[in-house]
Amino acid sequence: MKFRKLPGTRDILPDEALIWEKVESVIRETAKSYSFFEITTPTFESSCLFTHSVGDTTDIVTKEMYTFIDKGGREITLKPEGTAPVVRAYIENNLSAGPKPVKLFYIDRFFRYERPQKGRLREFHQFGAEVFGSSSTFVEVELLKLSFEILEKLGFNELIVDINTIGCRDCSPKYKEALRDYLNNQKEELCDDCKNRVERNVLRVLDCKKESCKKVSQNAPKIINYLCNDCKTQFEELKTNLDKFDINYKLNEHLVRGLDYYDKTVFEVISSSLGSQNALLGGGRYDYLVKDLGGIDTPACGFALGMERLIMLIIEKNLIKMPSAAPFIYIINTGNNALIESFKLANILRKENFITEVDLEGKGIKKGLSFAEKKGIKKVIIIGEDEVKNGKYTLRDMDLHSQDTYFLDDLMSYLKSLKVEEE
């Protein structure tokens, strides 16, 4: 029987895994430079965590969650998004007791049962950043600065932020009521999904990509006309601060987020060089969620970025130099003593972080060089009985088709100089 991977999943093979490693390294180093520290939450959680936070009328909860009953009779769900588990961990581990703000990030895998498509899978990975304990609009500014810096390091340019506000629990209900009244008069023009959303999740109609719905939304009531004074002041302050820090932004009155816990500021970072599918990450405020999940009243803000799509774009557009999966050094040996010497030398090289492979099968020089060429290995060290006897090593440059003989100290100095040049 031949087994195949399930729909919506994929294998990450060695060449691509190196790209993932490089991208994750950029994310981790940059996030830590902003004083964000990594958190990892369990792969599955109680189902009610997501129905209570994400919203029981959202597509995620109604259509996409992987939910089952475990052997203890508990209803559990493979986590479909990252913020709710991080909030649960923040509350359960009493992180609120420490100095604020608390700044956390994760690189994790998630699960949603949706139609697989390019850059979107049923098992997928996200990078997310979350800030707890500050209502200052400088939190949004710092999150956006962090996201811009990461994306620019990875080769993305022409970055801009789409921003909007969806109000708070004081002013948002009035807006939703006005929007619902307007849409009910235009209901026949809406797609089937949006006809259902009018009653269940009315803001999502504004975000629909169907042309008929976009046309209806153009003349819909504007949230700006329904904001309370606090939300209006906060949003104006945010725009002022974005200007101060030269963060390019534009107002997008149709921007909402698909999860119920968002309030006030919502945003997406886009790259205008990517065409129509230009969104790279999204986020916003969720000032009520910590309290809703049993914690103390805590303002919070965050964003998430899809790793699969990000890496797909990096590869397609050749945005960063692709690392090689080939070893940097291959050691060919002839004779039993030479094999022992090869292991000793490989040990020294690996301690200096050189990716090293030893010929374990005694291929010989001709077949060994052919192997190295096919695998794309740059440097080959040849050790035979003469090299063992004289304490020297023959180093062959596969690109230049040249070779020289070195004592160990000279060999290590030369190889280290090459590593410095590469870096």
Secondary structure, DSSP 8 states (H G I E B T S, - for coil): ------TT-----HHHHHHHHHHHHHHHHHHHHTT-EE----SEEEHHHHHHHT-TTSHIIIII-EEEE-TTS-EEEE-S-SHHHHHHHHHHTTGGGSSS-EEEEEEEEEE-----BTTB-SEEEEEEEEEES---THHHHHHHHHHHHHHHHTT--SEEEEEEE---TTTHHHHHHHHHHHHHTTGGGS-HHHHHHHHH-GGGGGG--SHHHHHHHHTS--GGGT--HHHHHHHHHHHHHHHHTT--EEE-TT---SSTT-EEEEEEEEEGGG-SS-EEEEEEE-TTHHHHTTS----EEEEEEEHHHHHHHHHHTT-S-----S-SEEEEE-SHHHHHHHHHHHHHHHHTT--EEE--S---HHHHHHHHHHHT-SEEEEE-HHHHHHTEEEEEETTTTEEEEEEHHHHHHHHHHHHHHH-
